Amino acid sequence: MECLNCGNCQQGEMVYYCPARNDFVISQELDRVWIKERPSNPNSDEEDHVHSKKKRRLRKSS
């Protein structure tokens, strides 16, 4: 397998296509993966659900 110098691997993407391998490649650099987590608030889901129910009721009655 000889490199075709397409430049796909040098663009810094997590997933890229390699024509020499004829396959997609997933980069193993884990330092670029960021996972955003929402702060846990046990009441927020229920409050949002109740609020959206009220909004739906108001839209239906209008």
Residue, then its C-alpha position, 0 to 999 in steps of 0.5 A: m500500500e503506497c501513499l497517494n499523497c491526497g492530503n486527506c490524512q493531513q487535514g486534521e479530521m477525526v474520520y477521513y477517506c484514504p484512497a490508498r487503503n480504499d477505506f475510511v480511517i478513524s483517527q485514534e487521537l483521543d485528545r481531540v474528542w470532547i464530550k459535553e455534559r449537562p449539569s445534573n439537575p433532577n428537577s429540570d427535566e420534570e419542570d421542562h416537561v410540565h412547561s411544554k405541556k402548558k404551552r401545548r394546551l395554550r396553543k390548542s385552545s387558541 
